[in-house]
Amino acid sequence: MSNSNAFSSVVGAYFFVWLALLIFYIVVMWKVFTKAGLPGWGAIVPIYNIYLTLKLAKRPGWWLLLFLVPVVNIVIAIILHFDIAKNFGKGTGFGFGLLFLGFIFYPILAFGSAKYQK
């Protein structure tokens, strides 16, 4: 097996893993948005999905502009994770889980028994 074949195999495997994770993320966010009474299809629309995440966290839509400001966008993202946890009836610990281990905690929100508190 030549180096180019090995490289192609690694790139191909990487692509399929990336694609599987992307599809999983879309399904999870679709379900989270649906639980909150928001359109699930918004999970696949760039920028609009950030707007829906703001609505999920019960924050104003103009905060979308804050995502354009370096460093401020990091602070806003942290606030959103904790607000989303709170709006699903979860505590600060779950907010940290969403922030640092979102690939585990967002599926728990999506497929678990958590209810969105309107």
N, C-alpha and C positions, 0 to 999 in steps of 0.2 A: 504494500500500500504506500503510495507516494505521499509526500507532505501536503500536496494540494488536495488530495482526496481526504486526508485526515482533517485538514482545515475545513473543507466543505461539510464534512460530517458534523464537526463541532458547531459550525455556524448554523447548519440545518437544525440540529438539536436545540440550540439556543433559541432559534426562531420559534420552534413549536412550543417550547416552554413559555416563552414570552407571550405568544398568542393565547395559550391556555390560561395564563394568569390574567391577561387583559379581558378575556371573555368572562372569567370568574369575577373579576372586579366589576364589570358592567352588570352582571346578574345581581351581585350583592347590592350595588348602589341602586339599581332599578327597584329591588325589593324594599330597601330602606326608604326611598322616595315614595313608593306606593303606600307603605305603612303610614307615612305622614300625610297622605292625601295629596301628594304632589305627583305630577306626571312622571311615570317611570322612564319613558323614552328620553327624558331630559338627561339621563345618565350618559347618553352617547353623543350629546351635542356640546362641543367645546364652548367655553365661557358660560353658556346657559347652565351647565351642571354646577358651576361655581355659584351662580346666582341662586339655584335651587338649594345648594348647601347652606347659603346664607339664610334662606327662608326656613330651612330645617332647623337652624340654630336660632330662629326668631330674631334675626338681625336685619337692619335696613338694607335695601338693594344697593344703595350708593356705596356701601362698603366694598363693592366690587372694585371700585377705583383704588381703594387702599391696597389691593393686591398688586397694583402697578408700582408701588413705592417700595424700594429695597429696604429690608430689615423690618419695616412696618408689616409687610406681607407675612413674615414669619410670626410676628406677634398676633396678627389677626387669625392666622391658621390655628395657633394654639388656643386662642379664645373659642374658636368655632368648635374644636373637638370637645372642650369641656361643656359648652352650651348644648351640643348635640347629646352628650351623655345625660345631662340634666333633663333635657326635654323628653328623653326616653325613660325617665324615672331612675336613672343610674347615678351613682355617686362620683366623687372626685377620683377614686381609684380606677373606675371604669374609664373616666376621661383620660387618665394617664395611659391606660391600655389602648384607647383609640389613637392617642398621639404617637406612642412608641411601637405598638404592635397592632396597627390597624388591620393588617392582613388576617389577624385572628379575631379581633374584637368587632370589626364591622360585620363579618358573617354571623357573629353571635347576635348582633342587633337585628340583622336581616332575617335570620331563620329561627331566632329564639322567641321567647314569649313576651319580650319587651313591647310595650304599647306607647305610641307617641302621645304625649300629653298636650292637647291643643289649648 
